[in-house]
Every structure is written in structure tokens, then in C-alpha cells.
Amino acid sequence: MRSMLKTLAVAAVAAAALTAGSARAQQDIRIIVVSHGQANDPFWSVVKNGVTKAADDAKVKVDYRAPETFDMVAMGQLIDAAVNQKPAGLVVSIPDGSALGPAIKKAVAAGIPVVSMNSGSDVSKSLGALLHVGQDEYDAGKAGGAKLKEMGGKAGLCVNHEVGNVALDLRCKGFADGFGGKVTVLPVSNDPAEIRSKVKAAIGADASIDTIMALGASLAGEPTVAAVKEAGKAGAIKVASFDLSASFLKAVAAGEAAFAIDQQQYLQGYLPVTFLALNARYGLVPGGNVPSGPNLITKDKAAQVVELSAKGIR
């Protein structure tokens, strides 16, 4: 009897050690996320919320890093630094495949599993990433342009707050192709006050503009709606925007904006971390890209999404 109790005690200690070791192994899984998102862009706070939630749910350590401004050299350096730390997985956005390609290929060559998110669906596979989570930016822009054409638009303005970001350039190109009418690209910074001023000046200089596509709801969509109001052209100019914000959705619900194009960026933060955690533990990975959008949020849907947007989920 004493011998049996001793055996059971030894087994219990071994099981406890195994469980503790397993817990430590799970906690030791480290994933690094490198995005191009600027700190003052609310869009990226939603991505980061998804990353944080996935880290909690998957019980892994995640470091989220981004350059202070839209800077491909700085972003490449952040990716290189991540590779040197040999994480169990690397998540990257790819706004410029030519600039970031060498750093991403270096990660793949080092045996680090890479998942791309948000931008780069067109180059992700060629750079060696396992898959991409996001939307096809050109197709999303084309869908938005076609909808605005259907709504009667003939002369459009595309407000680009990150000139040189290939993903945003593709949005404008898709919008122009889907819209079919005259489209002018308005280059601006990511300062909402500047955007408001430049949009107001643009529609004042060209009375034919009846449609405006902004490429980010918080930074560009909201000040565009304000500029149209200040110019006395509310109702005469249709405003749409990529992405969501609580204020822009309220404008959609009130009929002051046409729609928002939702790419569900929370998923873009959440899913890559989850996939890389599953890959590190079990060798599991989806067999292809995961489209997180686009979804057009029109007046009939906007009010339902406002609360989730305010919470940093939509």
C-alpha cells in the first residue's frame, strides 16, 4: 500500500511538472507584429486591439511595433530587428513590397513563419509569407467606385493621406476604374485639419466634383464630411470612405455620408497571431489567404456598428 501511494505521489509530481512545463512552453511562444500604422491613426488602434486579444486568448507573448511615421526604411529596420530576435512567428503589413521585400525574405530564409496582414495581398505569396489576412485593395476601391457611380456620381475626388503607400494608391485606382467618370487624386498628409482645408479648397476650385472617396474614416472621412458641410454642399456631394469610425458611421446613419468600406481590421490583428500560435504548437495553418473585407456599411447598417466602433472592435 505504501509502495502504491509512493508511486502515485511520484506520478502526481511528474504530471504537475509536465503541466507546468507545458504552460511555460505556451508562454514562451513569442510573436512579433510589425505594421506601418502610425500612432495617431485610430484605424491601427483597432488592429492592435485585435493583436492584444489574440495574445490573451492564445496565451502567447506578442510585441507590436510600428515606425512613428510612414517610413519604409524604418519599418524594414524593425523587421530586421525582429528577425534577429528569432520569434516563433512574424506578422507584417506590406504597404510597399519592393522596399520591404528583402527584410521579409530574410525572415523566411531564417525559418521564421510569416503572415502578412492589411496590405500586400498582391505580393505576400511571392515574398514567402504563409498567407495574407486582409482585403484586396483594388477590388475594394472598384466596388466602392461602382456603388458611387450607381448613386449618380460623375466627377470624383480621391483623398490620399499616405501618398506612396501602394495599398492606398490601389484604392484610388480601383475607385477610379469602378467609378468610370473623372477622378482627381488629392494628396494630403495625415493631419485632419489639413485634410479639411484642402478638401474645402478643392471643391471650391472645381464645382463639378459631386463625389469624394476618402481612404481612412477617422483621418480623412470625418474632415471631408466637415469640409463639405462648411462649403455648403452637404447633400450635393456624396462622401464615402474606407474603414470605420464612430463619428463617420454616425454621418452615414444621418445621411451625411454615403457609406463606409469595412475591411474588419480587428480580424487583421487577431487572426495572424492566432494562426501563428497554432502553427507554433501544432503545425496548423490555413491553406490560403483570408479575405477580411470589403463590406459596404450603408445607412441601414451604420447605426448597428457605431457602438462596436467606439469600443475599438469595428
C-alpha positions in Angstrom: 0.0 0.0 0.0 2.8 2.3 1.0 4.6 1.5 -2.2 1.5 2.3 -4.3 1.0 5.6 -2.5 4.6 6.5 -3.2 4.2 5.6 -6.9 1.0 7.7 -7.1 2.8 10.6 -5.4 5.7 10.4 -7.9 3.3 10.3 -10.8 1.4 13.3 -9.4 4.6 15.3 -9.1 5.7 14.3 -12.6 2.2 15.3 -14.0 2.4 18.7 -12.2 5.9 19.2 -13.6 4.7 18.3 -17.1 1.7 20.7 -16.8 3.9 23.5 -15.6 6.4 22.8 -18.3 3.6 22.9 -20.9 2.3 26.2 -19.5 5.8 27.6 -19.7 6.2 26.4 -23.2 3.0 28.1 -24.2 4.1 31.3 -22.5 7.5 31.1 -24.2 5.9 31.3 -27.7 6.7 34.8 -28.9 5.2 36.5 -31.9 6.3 39.9 -33.3 4.0 42.2 -35.2 5.4 45.0 -37.4 2.9 47.3 -39.0 3.3 50.6 -40.9 0.4 52.1 -38.9 1.1 55.5 -37.4 0.5 56.1 -33.8 -2.1 58.9 -34.4 -4.2 56.8 -36.7 -7.3 55.3 -34.8 -7.5 52.6 -37.5 -4.4 50.9 -36.2 -5.5 51.1 -32.6 -8.3 48.6 -33.6 -5.7 46.4 -35.3 -3.6 46.5 -32.1 -6.7 45.6 -30.0 -7.1 42.5 -32.2 -3.5 41.6 -31.6 -3.8 42.0 -27.9 -7.0 40.0 -27.6 -5.4 37.2 -29.7 -2.3 37.1 -27.5 -4.6 36.8 -24.4 -6.8 34.1 -26.0 -3.8 32.1 -27.4 -1.7 32.6 -24.3 1.4 33.8 -26.2 3.7 36.8 -25.9 3.3 39.4 -28.6 5.3 42.5 -29.3 3.6 45.2 -31.5 5.9 47.6 -33.3 5.5 50.4 -35.9 7.5 53.4 -37.1 6.5 56.8 -35.8 5.7 58.0 -39.3 5.1 56.3 -42.7 8.7 55.3 -43.2 9.6 52.2 -45.2 13.3 52.4 -44.2 12.4 52.5 -40.5 9.9 49.7 -41.0 12.4 47.5 -42.8 14.8 48.0 -39.8 12.1 47.0 -37.4 11.6 43.8 -39.4 15.3 43.1 -39.4 15.5 43.6 -35.7 12.6 41.2 -35.2 14.3 38.5 -37.3 17.4 38.8 -35.1 15.2 38.0 -32.1 14.1 34.7 -33.7 10.4 34.8 -32.8 8.0 31.8 -33.3 6.2 33.9 -35.9 6.2 37.3 -37.6 3.2 39.4 -38.7 3.8 42.2 -41.2 1.9 44.6 -43.2 3.3 45.2 -46.7 2.5 48.7 -48.0 5.5 48.6 -50.3 6.7 45.2 -51.4 9.8 46.5 -53.2 11.0 48.3 -50.1 10.1 45.7 -47.5 10.7 42.5 -49.7 14.4 42.0 -48.7 13.6 42.2 -45.0 10.7 39.8 -45.3 12.6 37.3 -47.4 15.4 37.4 -44.8 12.8 36.4 -42.1 11.6 33.5 -44.3 15.2 32.4 -45.0 15.8 32.3 -41.3 13.0 29.8 -40.9 10.5 32.3 -39.3 6.9 31.7 -40.3 5.5 35.0 -41.7 1.8 36.0 -42.1 1.1 39.3 -43.8 -1.9 41.4 -42.9 -3.8 44.5 -44.1 -1.7 45.4 -47.2 0.3 43.3 -49.5 -2.1 40.7 -50.7 -0.6 41.0 -54.2 3.0 40.3 -53.2 2.6 38.3 -50.0 3.0 34.8 -51.5 5.9 35.8 -53.7 7.8 37.1 -50.6 7.3 33.7 -48.9 4.5 34.5 -46.4 2.3 31.6 -45.4 -0.8 33.6 -46.1 -2.4 37.1 -46.1 -5.3 38.4 -43.9 -6.9 41.5 -45.4 -8.8 42.7 -48.4 -7.8 43.2 -52.0 -7.4 47.0 -52.0 -8.0 47.4 -55.8 -11.2 45.3 -55.8 -12.5 47.1 -52.7 -11.9 50.5 -54.3 -13.6 49.3 -57.5 -16.6 48.1 -55.6 -16.9 51.5 -53.9 -16.4 53.4 -57.1 -19.1 51.3 -58.9 -21.5 51.9 -56.0 -20.9 55.7 -56.2 -21.4 55.6 -59.9 -24.7 53.8 -59.4 -25.7 56.6 -57.0 -25.2 59.2 -59.8 -21.7 60.3 -59.4 -19.9 61.8 -62.4 -16.8 63.7 -61.1 -14.8 62.3 -58.2 -12.0 63.2 -55.8 -9.9 60.6 -54.1 -8.3 61.9 -50.9 -5.0 60.1 -50.3 -3.4 60.7 -46.9 -0.4 58.4 -47.4 0.9 59.0 -50.9 3.5 56.3 -51.6 1.6 53.6 -49.7 0.9 51.1 -52.5 -2.3 49.9 -50.8 -3.8 53.4 -50.8 -2.7 54.0 -54.4 -4.5 50.8 -55.3 -7.6 52.0 -53.5 -7.7 55.2 -55.6 -7.0 53.3 -58.8 -9.8 50.8 -58.1 -12.1 53.7 -57.2 -11.4 55.5 -60.4 -11.9 52.3 -62.5 -15.1 51.4 -60.8 -16.4 55.0 -60.9 -15.7 55.4 -64.6 -16.0 59.2 -64.5 -13.5 62.0 -64.0 -11.4 61.3 -60.9 -8.7 63.6 -59.4 -6.3 62.4 -56.6 -5.9 64.9 -53.8 -2.6 64.2 -51.9 -2.7 65.3 -48.3 -0.9 64.5 -45.0 -2.4 62.6 -42.1 -3.4 65.8 -40.4 -7.2 66.1 -40.2 -7.1 69.9 -40.1 -5.0 70.0 -43.3 -7.3 67.5 -45.0 -10.4 69.5 -44.1 -8.8 72.7 -45.5 -7.5 71.0 -48.7 -10.8 69.3 -49.5 -12.7 72.5 -49.0 -10.3 74.3 -51.3 -10.6 71.5 -53.9 -14.4 71.5 -54.1 -14.3 75.3 -54.1 -12.0 75.3 -57.1 -13.9 72.6 -59.1 -17.7 72.9 -59.0 -18.1 69.7 -61.0 -17.0 67.5 -58.1 -20.0 65.5 -56.9 -18.3 62.6 -55.2 -15.4 62.2 -52.7 -13.7 59.0 -51.7 -11.6 59.2 -48.5 -9.1 56.4 -47.7 -9.5 56.4 -43.9 -12.6 57.2 -41.9 -11.0 58.9 -38.9 -8.2 60.8 -40.5 -9.8 61.7 -43.8 -13.5 60.7 -43.9 -14.6 62.8 -40.9 -12.8 66.0 -42.0 -14.1 65.5 -45.5 -17.7 65.5 -44.3 -16.9 68.6 -42.3 -15.4 70.3 -45.3 -18.4 69.5 -47.5 -20.7 71.0 -44.8 -18.6 74.1 -44.5 -18.7 74.6 -48.3 -22.5 74.5 -48.2 -22.6 71.4 -50.4 -24.0 68.8 -48.0 -26.3 66.6 -50.0 -24.9 67.8 -53.3 -21.6 65.9 -52.8 -21.6 62.2 -51.9 -18.9 61.2 -49.4 -17.7 57.7 -48.9 -14.7 56.4 -47.0 -12.6 53.3 -46.5 -12.7 51.9 -42.9 -14.8 52.9 -39.9 -15.0 55.3 -37.1 -17.9 56.0 -34.8 -18.3 59.6 -36.0 -18.2 58.7 -39.7 -20.7 55.9 -39.1 -23.0 58.4 -37.4 -22.7 60.6 -40.6 -23.7 57.6 -42.7 -26.6 56.9 -40.4 -27.7 60.5 -40.7 -27.4 60.5 -44.5 -24.5 63.0 -44.4 -22.2 60.3 -46.0 -23.0 57.5 -48.4 -21.2 54.5 -46.9 -18.0 53.2 -45.3 -16.0 50.3 -46.7 -15.2 47.9 -43.8 -12.2 45.7 -44.0 -12.6 44.4 -40.4 -9.2 45.4 -39.3 -9.7 43.8 -35.8 -9.5 40.4 -37.6 -6.3 41.6 -39.3 -4.7 41.9 -35.9 -6.4 38.9 -34.3 -6.2 36.1 -36.9 -2.5 36.2 -37.9 -1.5 36.0 -34.2 -3.9 33.1 -33.7 -2.7 31.3 -36.8 1.0 31.6 -35.9 0.3 30.4 -32.3 -1.5 27.3 -33.8 1.4 26.8 -36.2 4.0 27.0 -33.4 2.1 24.5 -31.2 0.6 22.1 -33.7 1.9 22.9 -37.2 -1.5 24.0 -38.3 -2.0 26.8 -40.8 -4.9 27.7 -43.2 -4.3 26.7 -46.8 -4.9 30.1 -48.3 -5.5 33.8 -47.8 -8.3 35.0 -45.6 -10.3 37.9 -47.0 -11.4 40.2 -44.1 -13.3 42.6 -46.5 -14.7 44.5 -48.2 -18.1 45.1 -46.7 -20.1 48.2 -47.6 -21.7 49.7 -44.4 -24.6 51.8 -45.7 -27.2 53.8 -43.9 -29.3 50.8 -42.9 -26.4 49.1 -41.2 -24.4 52.0 -39.8 -26.2 52.5 -36.5 -25.7 48.9 -35.6 -21.9 49.2 -35.9 -21.4 52.6 -34.2 -21.1 51.1 -30.6 -18.6 48.4 -31.7 -16.5 51.1 -33.5 -16.5 53.2 -30.4 -15.2 50.2 -28.4 -12.3 49.7 -30.9 -13.6 46.5 -32.4 -15.1 47.7 -35.7 
